[in-house]
């Protein structure tokens, strides 16, 4: 009997038994209750009480020591993007917190759910220019969905619950909680952690209006040339199946933004390719020929629309979005469908008629063939000269069969990777889309691997961006995670060079970048690697990288002055897309 | 393609089919009483380089709910986008915007003038009477008058008092009553429910859409 009773006691959640605990312990209990398993962080003076408490939570919370807070937050982003969970990041006050800013801005513009915890000086020192004091709340306000400064431990359970609720609900985004050192130390009567599902001033989902669904369905049913463009909203809303059912019922050609890629497989017959500045030929040109444009979970970024006053002017526009502020922000909609697309898409699918659209779909194929002839063939299957970025991605596709998670940096290689990488599964492409953060790939790949440990993760970076966060090789070394690093080295800051070539009369101003021997650098961190420059070596080298036990760096020397085409030059309409 | 020209052209296309002229708008914001929220709202304007002409923030008729009254001169298209961005903030409950025709508004002004000139000059007394000003404080050395009204009205007394040795002047931000408003009490109850009624996420399009979109 006695034993049975003891067993009963242990079933009682940890949180209920604890009475007097420190703010730090309450915080960590909150993380455990929210299902957090991984934290990316870097300690420092003002967050020491939390790290001290963390010492006893090693079993429940896997803390990854990064080499720089920016690396930490990008890892958090990668984790969130590959897993669909909230990324958690720790940093100390002052410089620790300011090093998070780039990642916060990146997560804000790409709607990535994060909860960042920063230490802060003691409450009585606020505003005194104390050591490592920065006004973190005000600095981070423009780049967070929500932020809050805690100065009393009693607030911690409720604030943490709010933080997670806000970060992941509605249109997700980064939340930052700044906790003064006294609140971390302070003991208080902890009555347990209650998750939040309602904040009265916060409406994460607009109410679905049937009027709009009906109007949208009627427009689609009348359309002769309907065209679907989708973004990350489909993935964030976990509405991939609903989306596929929708386009399949209406036989609607669908093109993606670079954050939306992978929501349906690359090879799906209705997937007509990539939108925007370096997107595919057909989707761009035909945007200005369709009669109904159905935008789903995307925000008409200028890189997607090109010149706005010449964007899809002939079309009626249906915009499905969870964020009412996105409706009519850049493009005037005919029918706004406010709501979570996981709910609105099935309603719409029910009302649309089964159609063939054979001729219209054929048009996309024709443009595709033109693009293959003019651009893609030479990029993917060159027979002479130096290697191209495209052929590296193409060979990688053959080996991974579209099963890998591809994490890219920013620049030419990013456009090439997004254009040509094959994806069979959702949450397979992790890239810095809105902010365009160089240095994103390596740390984000580390995070992505932690978020999806059973999948192969390949970080693809250029020689420029790789050097921006190269210190995170140290993180890989210490935590022993398996990340494949593919550096496409063209010995230039390629995208800027391309623009200088095209628009600044080849005045190559500070784009000629020197790099260290990356293989040696990796080797110094205990990571095996290889550098190749010959086409014949490519397939085997990629195979060796993928089959290697543990992390591996493969540097591929590619053509120095290759341009990414097609291209919609800035200030031009999507239909003025250039093939060369 | 001239990039600058293209960009100018594309920015013109924003308010297509809408009233393009700039005019005074009054944005009313109901919020939680939270430190930092003023900054969060202010940066929505500063990020777009839009000037706030007048800003009043004070507790509303409901305990714990604050009300912002913001005045700016912009096109309706810009104001609508600003309103949506403000409403998107976690601690903002509701945002409305109105033209001057749709509100009753007042500003308050205080004028400090030397008492001796008031006492000596009959003209001043008449001036104050005409402007409906009221003395708040009368001291040996100075007197403080108060008046409320539209900007032009408080301005008129200001110009009139300048020649009589006006020492100091201050004017409050605009506060406004919305003609069509039923207050916020009933709304707040809806916000407090887990499943809100249709009122909470009002959609200004719904009634107007017929005009824009017909099948």
Interface residues (C-beta under 8 A of the other chain):
Chain A: X137 X138 X141 X142 X145 X146 X147 X148 X149 X166 X197 X198 X199 X200 X201 X202 X203 X206 X207 X209 X211 X215 X218 X219 X307 X308 X309 X323 X324 X325 X328 X329 X332 X334 X335 X336 X338 X569 X570 X571 X572 X576
Chain B: X1 X2 X3 X4 X5 X6 X7 X9 X10 X12 X13 X14 X16 X17 X31 X32 X35 X36 X39 X40 X43 X47 X80 X81 X84 X85 X87 X88 X90 X91 X92 X93 X188 X191 X192 X194 X196 X198 X200 X201 X203 X205 X206 X209 X212 X213 X215
